[in-house]
Amino acid sequence: MPHRIKAQRGVKSRKAMRTSKKTVKAVKNVKPGTGRILHSKHAVHAVKKSKPAQNPVVKSEPEVVRRTIKKGVLQSVRGMRDILPHDFRYWRWFKDTARTIAEQYGYQEIDVPIVEDVSLFRRSIGDVTDVVQKEMYEFTDAGGDRIALRPEATAGIVRAYIEHGMLNLPQPLKLFTMGPMFRYDRPQSGRYRQFYQFNVEVLGSEASVIDAEVIVLAYTILKELGIETTVHINSLGSSESRIQYKKILQAYLKSRKNELCDDCQERFLKNILRVLDCKNEHCQQLIADAPELVDSLDDESRKHFVSVLEHLDEVDIPYVLNPRIVRGLDYYNRTAFEFFSADQENGRQSAFGGGGRYDSLVEQLGGRSTPACGFALGIDRVISAIREQKIEPPTQPAPAVYLAQIGDQARKRALQLFERLRKAGVPISGNLAKDGLRQQLELADKKGARFAVIVGQKELIDGTVLIRDMESGMQETVDFKKIEKELEKRLKI
């Protein structure tokens, strides 16, 4: 058994599955559609008559022009960016939405380190993948350990699952996490070297309904954010299926090898399935008529795939059978999927994320054999789409009360009062650094406050405060000790 990888030191049905010959034959003879959405009760039947799918194209956008750095002025590292307060409302909306829906489905939040032992990713993602060979940030720390900034989250979660004995908990274990990932890639519009992902992982179940559940979860999150998507789905089969298919694909591409791009010529020798995922237009033309993996599926993988599609039919999730979905990481098997939204203006398609089944990864990293399935959504890409489509996040409720003060002594009392009202559950805002009353009342009006609570020198002496109705302008003097009850009565808290 392979040795286990630990965290770095100091880093703290629809009906039962169809197995009839007719249904199996329908999926075996699938000729994926050209973008027609297949859903509801017609899905499995319709795939018989559909035509070969075009490989989804994600064209590179112009490379981001690096800003000129003025002498002596520090700026963010190339490929990194700051998320400023006026942008953060989109991030808060995504995180709140994703967390709420995941918890409704029974998922628990987990967090794992952004640094891990390099061997974790070499053994999980694969030595010959672009991520490990070209894109991973790795270095030797002061203690001589070879570590890496995580390029994805699944491997770290699986490592934690093994290290902390979570395989002994009731299974399946349903987890989610959010956070930054790092890849040394070419910075482009909407793509960064530090990027953020929302990850969902289910460990301990091989049931096809789990594949469907994680797809539905991701689809629901995107829909709740106002983004209409279609699931592009494929089956990679078992390891035996892929070995057989790789030989067939190799034979098909052998005479065309020299016409492939440089990257694909290397993939031809090391990981030929990745040729199917190439975005080079000439390579796409060369593989347009290539044999499809679905024709090499073993019976169990085919039955599993049919069952996944039937579950998606039951909840009307739109999907396209796409034989070019192979995912970029070596640990996937059986179901693989990505989420796309077509840009109607220029025909460009952008993947918001994807995932699939990885039944061998836990054992590969030193645990016992444990089936698993999951996905990742690119938060940066989702937010870019939200902004491009001019979708506005829900507005935050205006503070009901604005606290204003006049003079230094009143400011001290105001700070005490602010804390009292906050503890009492009064929605309150204020700016204790401001001095002029008129300026503070203008801010209260701008924020949409219903009442302003004013503390001045006279009020300090009398032990009172003024409550001003911002709509009518009427003011009333209230005992300082009774302010909470008075506001609760007016606000009906």
C-alpha positions as CSV (number, residue, x, y, z in Angstrom):
1,M,0.0,0.0,0.0
2,P,1.4,3.5,-0.9
3,H,2.5,5.6,2.1
4,R,0.1,8.1,3.3
5,I,0.6,11.8,2.8
6,K,0.1,14.1,5.8
7,A,-0.5,17.8,6.0
8,Q,2.6,20.0,6.1
9,R,4.0,20.6,9.6
10,G,2.9,23.8,11.2
11,V,-0.1,24.3,8.9
12,K,-2.5,24.2,11.3
13,S,-34.7,7.2,-9.2
14,R,-36.2,7.9,-11.5
15,K,-37.2,4.2,-11.4
16,A,-34.6,1.6,-10.7
17,M,-31.6,1.5,-13.0
18,R,-32.5,0.4,-16.5
19,T,-30.5,-2.7,-17.6
20,S,-32.5,-3.8,-20.7
21,K,-30.6,-4.6,-23.8
22,K,-32.5,-1.8,-25.6
23,T,-31.4,0.9,-23.1
24,V,-27.8,-0.3,-23.0
25,K,-27.7,-0.3,-26.8
26,A,-29.1,3.2,-26.9
27,V,-26.2,4.6,-24.9
28,K,-23.7,2.4,-26.6
29,N,-24.7,3.8,-30.0
30,V,-24.9,7.4,-28.7
31,K,-23.9,10.0,-31.3
32,P,-23.9,13.2,-29.3
33,G,-25.9,16.2,-30.4
34,T,-24.6,19.5,-31.8
35,G,-25.8,21.5,-28.9
36,R,-29.4,20.4,-28.7
37,I,-30.4,20.2,-25.1
38,L,-31.6,16.7,-24.1
39,H,-33.7,16.5,-21.1
40,S,-36.9,15.1,-19.4
41,K,-38.3,11.8,-20.5
42,H,-37.0,12.1,-24.1
43,A,-33.3,12.2,-23.2
44,V,-32.1,8.6,-23.4
45,H,-34.3,8.0,-26.5
46,A,-33.2,11.1,-28.3
47,V,-29.5,10.4,-28.1
48,K,-30.0,7.6,-30.6
49,K,-30.7,10.1,-33.4
50,S,-28.4,13.0,-32.5
51,K,-25.4,14.0,-34.5
52,P,-21.7,14.2,-33.5
53,A,-21.1,17.1,-31.1
54,Q,-18.7,19.9,-31.8
55,N,-15.9,20.2,-29.3
56,P,-16.7,23.1,-27.0
57,V,-14.3,25.9,-27.8
58,V,-12.9,28.3,-25.2
59,K,-11.0,30.8,-27.2
60,S,-8.2,32.7,-25.4
61,E,-9.0,36.3,-24.8
62,P,-6.3,39.0,-25.3
63,E,-3.6,38.7,-22.7
64,V,-4.0,41.2,-19.9
65,V,-1.7,44.1,-20.4
66,R,0.6,44.4,-17.4
67,R,0.5,47.8,-15.7
68,T,3.5,50.0,-15.8
69,I,5.1,50.0,-12.4
70,K,6.2,53.5,-11.3
71,K,9.5,53.7,-9.6
72,G,9.1,53.0,-5.9
73,V,5.4,52.0,-6.1
74,L,4.6,48.5,-5.1
75,Q,1.9,46.7,-7.0
76,S,0.3,43.2,-6.9
77,V,2.3,40.4,-8.5
78,R,1.4,39.6,-12.1
79,G,-1.5,37.3,-12.3
80,M,-2.8,38.2,-8.8
81,R,-5.4,40.8,-8.0
82,D,-7.1,42.6,-5.1
83,I,-10.8,42.3,-4.5
84,L,-11.9,45.7,-3.4
85,P,-14.9,46.6,-1.2
86,H,-17.2,47.7,-4.1
87,D,-16.6,44.3,-5.8
88,F,-17.0,42.2,-2.7
89,R,-20.8,42.2,-2.8
90,Y,-20.6,39.8,-5.7
91,W,-18.3,37.5,-3.8
92,R,-20.4,37.7,-0.7
93,W,-23.5,36.8,-2.8
94,F,-21.7,33.8,-4.4
95,K,-20.4,32.5,-1.1
96,D,-23.7,32.9,0.8
97,T,-25.6,31.3,-2.0
98,A,-23.2,28.3,-2.4
99,R,-22.9,27.7,1.3
100,T,-26.7,27.8,1.9
101,I,-27.5,25.4,-0.9
102,A,-24.7,23.0,0.0
103,E,-25.9,22.9,3.6
104,Q,-29.5,22.3,2.5
105,Y,-28.2,19.2,0.7
106,G,-26.5,18.0,3.9
107,Y,-22.9,19.0,3.1
108,Q,-20.4,20.1,5.8
109,E,-17.8,22.8,5.4
110,I,-14.1,21.8,5.6
111,D,-10.9,23.9,5.2
112,V,-7.5,22.5,4.2
113,P,-4.1,24.2,3.9
114,I,-3.1,26.1,0.7
115,V,0.4,24.5,1.0
116,E,0.8,20.7,0.7
117,D,3.6,18.2,0.0
118,V,4.5,18.3,-3.7
119,S,4.1,14.5,-3.9
120,L,0.4,14.8,-3.0
121,F,-0.3,16.5,-6.4
122,R,2.1,14.4,-8.3
123,R,0.4,11.2,-7.1
124,S,-3.1,12.5,-7.5
125,I,-3.2,14.9,-10.5
126,G,-0.6,13.0,-12.4
127,D,3.1,13.6,-13.3
128,V,2.3,14.1,-17.0
129,T,-0.5,16.6,-16.6
130,D,0.0,20.3,-17.7
131,V,-0.9,21.3,-14.1
132,V,2.1,19.4,-12.5
133,Q,4.5,19.9,-15.4
134,K,4.0,23.5,-16.2
135,E,1.6,25.3,-13.9
136,M,2.3,24.3,-10.3
137,Y,4.0,26.7,-7.8
138,E,6.5,24.5,-6.0
139,F,9.5,25.3,-3.9
140,T,11.8,24.0,-1.1
141,D,11.1,25.6,2.3
142,A,13.7,26.5,5.0
143,G,13.3,23.0,6.5
144,G,14.2,21.3,3.2
145,D,10.7,20.1,2.4
146,R,9.4,20.3,-1.1
147,I,6.0,21.9,-1.0
148,A,3.5,23.4,-3.4
149,L,0.7,26.0,-3.4
150,R,-2.4,23.9,-4.1
151,P,-3.5,24.0,-7.8
152,E,-6.9,22.4,-6.8
153,A,-8.7,21.3,-3.6
154,T,-9.8,17.7,-4.1
155,A,-6.4,16.1,-3.4
156,G,-6.0,18.1,-0.1
157,I,-9.5,17.0,1.0
158,V,-8.8,13.4,0.3
159,R,-5.5,13.7,2.2
160,A,-7.4,15.1,5.2
161,Y,-10.1,12.4,4.9
162,I,-7.3,9.7,5.2
163,E,-5.1,11.5,7.8
164,H,-8.0,12.2,10.2
165,G,-9.7,8.8,9.9
166,M,-12.8,10.3,8.4
167,L,-13.4,7.0,6.5
168,N,-14.5,5.6,9.9
169,L,-17.4,8.1,10.1
170,P,-20.8,7.3,8.7
171,Q,-20.5,7.2,4.9
172,P,-21.0,8.8,2.5
173,L,-19.2,11.9,3.8
174,K,-20.4,15.1,2.1
175,L,-18.0,18.0,2.2
176,F,-17.5,21.4,0.7
177,T,-14.9,24.1,0.8
178,M,-14.1,27.5,-0.7
179,G,-10.8,29.3,-1.2
180,P,-7.8,30.3,-3.4
181,M,-5.9,28.0,-5.7
182,F,-2.7,28.8,-7.6
183,R,-1.5,27.9,-11.1
184,Y,1.4,29.5,-13.0
185,D,-0.7,30.1,-16.2
186,R,-0.7,32.9,-18.7
187,P,-2.8,35.7,-17.2
188,Q,-5.8,36.5,-19.4
189,S,-9.1,38.4,-19.0
190,G,-11.0,36.5,-16.3
191,R,-8.1,34.1,-15.6
192,Y,-5.6,34.7,-12.8
193,R,-2.7,32.8,-11.2
194,Q,-4.5,33.0,-7.9
195,F,-8.1,32.1,-8.5
196,Y,-10.9,31.0,-6.3
197,Q,-13.0,27.8,-6.3
198,F,-16.0,26.3,-4.6
199,N,-15.5,22.6,-4.2
200,V,-17.9,19.8,-3.3
201,E,-16.8,16.2,-2.6
202,V,-18.8,13.1,-1.7
203,L,-16.7,10.2,-0.3
204,G,-17.9,6.7,0.4
205,S,-20.6,6.0,-2.2
206,E,-20.6,4.6,-5.8
207,A,-24.3,5.2,-6.3
208,S,-25.2,6.9,-9.6
209,V,-27.6,9.2,-7.8
210,I,-24.6,10.8,-6.1
211,D,-23.2,11.8,-9.5
212,A,-26.6,13.3,-10.3
213,E,-26.8,15.0,-6.9
214,V,-23.5,16.9,-7.3
215,I,-24.5,18.0,-10.8
216,V,-27.9,19.2,-9.6
217,L,-26.2,21.1,-6.7
218,A,-23.8,23.0,-9.0
219,Y,-26.6,23.7,-11.5
220,T,-28.9,25.0,-8.7
221,I,-26.2,27.3,-7.4
222,L,-25.6,28.8,-10.8
223,K,-29.3,29.2,-11.5
224,E,-29.8,30.9,-8.2
225,L,-27.2,33.4,-9.2
226,G,-29.1,34.1,-12.5
227,I,-26.8,32.1,-14.8
228,E,-28.4,29.6,-17.2
229,T,-26.1,26.7,-17.9
230,T,-26.1,23.3,-19.7
231,V,-24.2,20.3,-18.4
232,H,-21.8,18.7,-20.9
233,I,-21.4,15.1,-19.8
234,N,-19.4,12.0,-20.7
235,S,-18.3,8.7,-19.2
236,L,-14.6,7.8,-19.0
237,G,-15.5,4.3,-18.0
238,S,-13.2,2.0,-16.0
239,S,-9.4,1.9,-16.2
240,E,-9.8,-1.2,-18.4
241,S,-12.2,0.7,-20.7
242,R,-9.7,3.6,-21.0
243,I,-6.8,1.2,-21.8
244,Q,-8.7,-0.3,-24.6
245,Y,-9.9,3.1,-25.9
246,K,-6.4,4.6,-25.7
247,K,-5.2,1.9,-28.1
248,I,-8.0,2.7,-30.5
249,L,-7.4,6.4,-30.4
250,Q,-3.7,6.0,-30.8
251,A,-4.2,3.9,-33.9
252,Y,-6.6,6.6,-35.3
253,L,-4.1,9.5,-34.6
254,K,-0.9,7.7,-35.6
255,S,-1.0,8.8,-39.2
256,R,-2.0,12.3,-38.1
257,K,0.5,12.7,-35.2
258,N,2.8,15.2,-37.0
259,E,-0.2,17.5,-37.7
260,L,-1.0,17.9,-34.0
261,C,0.1,20.9,-32.1
262,D,3.4,20.6,-30.0
263,D,1.5,20.0,-26.8
264,C,-0.7,17.3,-28.3
265,Q,2.3,15.6,-29.8
266,E,3.6,15.3,-26.3
267,R,0.2,14.2,-25.0
268,F,0.1,11.5,-27.7
269,L,3.0,9.8,-26.0
270,K,2.2,10.5,-22.4
271,N,-1.6,11.0,-22.0
272,I,-3.4,10.6,-25.3
273,L,-6.9,11.3,-23.8
274,R,-5.8,14.9,-23.3
275,V,-5.7,15.4,-27.1
276,L,-9.5,15.2,-27.0
277,D,-9.5,18.3,-24.8
278,C,-7.2,20.4,-26.8
279,K,-8.5,23.9,-27.7
280,N,-6.3,24.3,-30.8
281,E,-8.7,24.6,-33.8
282,H,-6.6,22.4,-36.1
283,C,-6.4,19.7,-33.5
284,Q,-10.1,19.8,-33.1
285,Q,-10.6,19.2,-36.8
286,L,-8.2,16.3,-36.7
287,I,-10.2,14.6,-33.9
288,A,-13.6,15.5,-35.1
289,D,-14.2,12.0,-36.5
290,A,-12.2,10.1,-33.9
291,P,-13.7,7.0,-32.3
292,E,-15.6,7.8,-29.1
293,L,-14.9,6.4,-25.7
294,V,-18.5,5.6,-25.1
295,D,-18.2,2.8,-27.7
296,S,-15.5,1.1,-25.5
297,L,-17.3,1.3,-22.2
298,D,-17.6,-1.9,-20.1
299,D,-21.1,-3.0,-19.2
300,E,-21.0,-1.7,-15.6
301,S,-19.8,1.7,-16.6
302,R,-22.5,1.9,-19.3
303,K,-25.2,0.9,-16.8
304,H,-23.9,3.5,-14.4
305,F,-23.9,6.2,-17.0
306,V,-27.5,5.4,-18.1
307,S,-28.6,5.6,-14.5
308,V,-26.9,9.0,-14.0
309,L,-28.7,10.4,-17.1
310,E,-32.1,9.0,-15.9
311,H,-31.7,10.8,-12.6
312,L,-30.9,14.1,-14.4
313,D,-34.0,13.5,-16.6
314,E,-36.1,13.3,-13.4
315,V,-35.2,16.8,-12.3
316,D,-35.1,18.3,-15.8
317,I,-31.4,19.2,-15.8
318,P,-30.5,20.2,-19.4
319,Y,-27.4,18.2,-20.6
320,V,-25.5,17.5,-23.8
321,L,-23.6,14.2,-24.3
322,N,-20.2,15.3,-25.2
323,P,-17.4,12.7,-26.0
324,R,-14.7,15.4,-25.7
325,I,-15.2,15.9,-22.0
326,V,-12.2,14.1,-20.4
327,R,-11.1,16.5,-17.7
328,G,-7.5,17.6,-17.2
329,L,-6.6,15.6,-14.1
330,D,-5.6,11.9,-14.2
331,Y,-7.7,10.7,-11.2
332,Y,-11.2,10.8,-13.0
333,N,-13.1,7.7,-14.0
334,R,-16.7,7.0,-15.2
335,T,-18.8,10.2,-15.0
336,A,-17.1,13.4,-16.1
337,F,-19.0,16.7,-16.7
338,E,-18.5,20.5,-17.2
339,F,-20.9,23.4,-17.0
340,F,-21.2,25.7,-20.0
341,S,-23.0,28.9,-20.9
342,A,-23.1,30.0,-24.5
343,D,-22.2,33.6,-25.3
344,Q,-24.9,34.4,-27.9
345,E,-23.1,37.4,-29.2
346,N,-19.9,35.8,-30.3
347,G,-20.5,32.1,-30.0
348,R,-17.8,31.7,-27.4
349,Q,-18.4,29.2,-24.6
350,S,-16.9,29.5,-21.2
351,A,-16.8,26.6,-18.7
352,F,-17.7,27.7,-15.2
353,G,-16.4,24.5,-13.7
354,G,-16.7,20.7,-13.8
355,G,-16.0,17.5,-12.0
356,G,-16.7,13.8,-12.0
357,R,-16.1,10.5,-10.3
358,Y,-12.7,9.5,-8.8
359,D,-13.1,6.1,-7.3
360,S,-9.4,5.2,-7.1
361,L,-8.0,8.4,-5.6
362,V,-8.4,7.6,-1.9
363,E,-6.6,4.2,-2.3
364,Q,-4.0,5.8,-4.5
365,L,-3.1,8.2,-1.7
366,G,-2.8,5.5,1.0
367,G,-6.4,5.0,2.2
368,R,-8.6,2.0,1.6
369,S,-10.7,1.7,-1.6
370,T,-13.3,4.4,-1.4
371,P,-15.6,5.6,-4.3
372,A,-15.9,9.3,-4.5
373,C,-17.4,12.1,-6.7
374,G,-17.3,15.9,-6.7
375,F,-16.9,19.1,-8.7
376,A,-15.4,22.6,-8.6
377,L,-16.8,25.9,-9.7
378,G,-14.5,28.8,-10.7
379,I,-15.8,31.6,-8.6
380,D,-13.9,34.3,-10.6
381,R,-15.5,33.0,-13.8
382,V,-19.0,32.9,-12.3
383,I,-18.7,36.5,-11.0
384,S,-17.3,37.7,-14.4
385,A,-20.4,36.2,-16.0
386,I,-22.7,37.8,-13.4
387,R,-21.2,41.2,-14.2
388,E,-21.2,40.7,-17.9
389,Q,-24.9,39.9,-17.8
390,K,-25.5,42.9,-15.6
391,I,-27.0,40.7,-12.8
392,E,-27.2,42.7,-9.6
393,P,-26.7,41.0,-6.2
394,P,-29.5,41.5,-3.7
395,T,-29.1,44.8,-1.9
396,Q,-28.1,44.7,1.7
397,P,-30.8,46.0,4.0
398,A,-30.3,49.6,5.0
399,P,-29.3,50.3,8.6
400,A,-32.4,51.3,10.5
401,V,-30.5,53.7,12.8
402,Y,-27.7,56.1,12.2
403,L,-25.7,57.3,15.2
404,A,-24.5,61.0,15.0
405,Q,-22.5,62.9,17.6
406,I,-21.4,66.5,18.2
407,G,-18.1,67.1,20.0
408,D,-15.3,65.1,21.5
409,Q,-17.1,64.2,24.8
410,A,-20.2,63.2,22.8
411,R,-18.1,61.0,20.6
412,K,-17.0,59.0,23.7
413,R,-20.6,58.5,24.8
414,A,-21.6,57.6,21.2
415,L,-19.0,54.8,21.0
416,Q,-20.5,53.3,24.2
417,L,-24.0,53.8,22.8
418,F,-23.1,52.2,19.5
419,E,-22.0,49.0,21.3
420,R,-25.1,49.0,23.4
421,L,-27.4,49.2,20.4
422,R,-25.4,46.6,18.5
423,K,-25.7,44.1,21.4
424,A,-29.5,44.8,21.5
425,G,-29.8,43.8,17.9
426,V,-30.6,47.2,16.5
427,P,-29.4,47.5,12.9
428,I,-27.1,50.5,13.3
429,S,-24.5,52.5,11.3
430,G,-22.4,55.6,11.9
431,N,-19.2,57.4,11.4
432,L,-17.6,58.4,14.6
433,A,-14.8,60.3,12.8
434,K,-17.3,62.9,11.4
435,D,-17.9,66.2,13.3
436,G,-20.6,68.3,11.5
437,L,-24.2,67.3,12.3
438,R,-25.4,68.3,8.9
439,Q,-22.8,66.1,7.2
440,Q,-23.7,63.2,9.4
441,L,-27.5,63.6,8.7
442,E,-26.7,63.7,4.9
443,L,-24.9,60.3,5.4
444,A,-27.8,58.9,7.3
445,D,-30.2,59.9,4.5
446,K,-27.8,58.5,1.9
447,K,-27.7,55.1,3.7
448,G,-31.5,55.0,4.0
449,A,-31.7,55.1,7.8
450,R,-35.2,55.5,9.3
451,F,-33.9,57.2,12.4
452,A,-30.9,59.2,13.5
453,V,-29.8,59.1,17.1
454,I,-28.0,62.3,18.0
455,V,-25.7,62.8,21.0
456,G,-24.6,66.4,21.7
457,Q,-23.1,68.4,24.6
458,K,-26.6,69.3,26.0
459,E,-27.7,65.7,25.8
460,L,-24.6,64.6,27.7
461,I,-25.4,67.0,30.6
462,D,-29.1,66.0,30.6
463,G,-28.5,62.2,30.3
464,T,-30.6,62.1,27.1
465,V,-30.4,61.5,23.3
466,L,-32.4,62.9,20.4
467,I,-34.2,60.5,18.1
468,R,-34.8,62.1,14.7
469,D,-37.3,60.7,12.2
470,M,-35.4,61.0,8.9
471,E,-38.6,61.1,6.8
472,S,-40.6,63.7,8.7
473,G,-37.7,65.5,10.4
474,M,-39.5,65.3,13.8
475,Q,-37.2,65.0,16.8
476,E,-37.9,63.6,20.3
477,T,-35.8,63.6,23.5
478,V,-35.4,60.2,25.1
479,D,-33.7,59.1,28.3
480,F,-30.3,57.7,27.6
481,K,-31.0,54.6,29.7
482,K,-34.2,53.8,27.8
483,I,-32.9,54.3,24.2
484,E,-32.9,50.5,23.4
485,K,-36.5,50.0,24.4
486,E,-37.6,53.1,22.5
487,L,-35.9,52.0,19.3
488,E,-37.1,48.4,19.7
489,K,-40.7,49.8,20.0
490,R,-40.3,52.1,16.9
491,L,-38.6,49.4,14.8
492,K,-40.9,46.6,16.1
493,I,-37.8,44.4,16.8
